[in-house]
Amino acid sequence: MARILIVDDEAINRELLHAMLEGAGHQLLDAALGAQAIALAEKERPDLVLLDVMLPDLSGFEVAERLKAQSAEEFLPIVLITALSDQPSRLRGLRAGADDFLSKPIDRHELMLRLGNLLALRAKEAALTQRNLELVELQRFRDELSAMIVHDLKNPLSVMLANVDYVLEGGEPGEAEKLDALRDCKTAGKRALRLLANLLDATRLEAGRLNLRRCRTEVAELLDPLLHQRAHLAESRGVTLHSAIAPESRLYADVELIGRVVENVFDNALRHTPPGGRIEVQAWPQAEQLELRIGNTGPAIPLETRGLIFEKFGQAGAGAGRMNLGLGLYFCRLATEAHGGRIWVEETRELPTVFGLELPS
């Protein structure tokens, strides 16, 4: 069904066109004046216009020009209905943007054929436009994906290579130094694997194709191994870790997925906490929710950019001393929202940056 605008100052002519188009299932709109037609087209966005050339306020040629300009982003077929059959008038109509002509008196079969052809052409034009938009979006996604992979994997791979070089080319490092280098390599390797898993799951979450495997688990079982694994790295950076997990703190969630969310947030805090600083992890039950906070003494994220860091390419700005051009916090938001929870960032007097998570318990 198409929305067709009929523009003619003679009511009897509009009624005749209504009679001819009855039974075709189209929605018919009427306008008696050119200015009225222009306003109605802007509001109702017709699929085709049947336009009489002789109007009392504006000529059909002028109305056609303005309708074409008004619908520049899409193909709007305009059929000029005229008693004029001279070549100059038709040329003027074409210059005004008319796509076809009908001469009075109108033949119904000719009317239906011309309308059918123009509406089919409009549908093909719309499909082609949509396809082009999809291709542009696909290319944008590929470009973003490539940039994201390069950005997120560069740091852990650099750490791994630097430690391997240290062991191979650094003279005769002692056993303790070798073990430290291997630990750093292992940590960086796990981070690279986690980034790839985040990338895959973020794509599935965006498409709504990730099935959550929920179960109830003690929060301590999720946090204690993470804090133990990061203790050596925090100590080497002069960062102190504190945790306070209230009794009865439980989660009803996909433990593997939320575990990576917590790891992302914690590692983000560890990267941005200066030597001598501290990270505090707190968890407590609240009604049917669990609230988890991971705060640090690193630089605060500006208030106006706190929402942006959870976007795919959001950033807090160079002046804040931190940026998020990758996938980590974007993945955290998608995974948290998939559980019906939320994630946010705030600040306190003691901890300039605090990430909060609210998840079902």
Secondary structure, DSSP 8 states (H G I E B T S, - for coil): --EEEEE-S-HHHHHHHHHHHTTS--EEEEESSHHHHHHHHHHH--SEEEEES--SSS-HHHHHHHHHHHTTTS---EEEEES---HHHHHHHHHHT--EEEESS--HHHHHHHHHHHHHHHHHHHHHHHHHHHHHHHHHHHHHHHHHHHHHHHHHHHHHHHHHHHHHHSSS--HHHHHHHHHHHHHHHHHHHHHHHHHHHHHHHHHT-----EEEEEHHHHHHHHHHHHHHHHHHTT-EEEEEE-TT-EEEEEHHHHHHHHHHHHHHHHHH--TT-EEEEEEEEETTEEEEEEEESS----GGGTTGGGSTT----GGGT----SSHHHHHHHHHHHTT-EEEEE--SS-SEEEEEEEE-
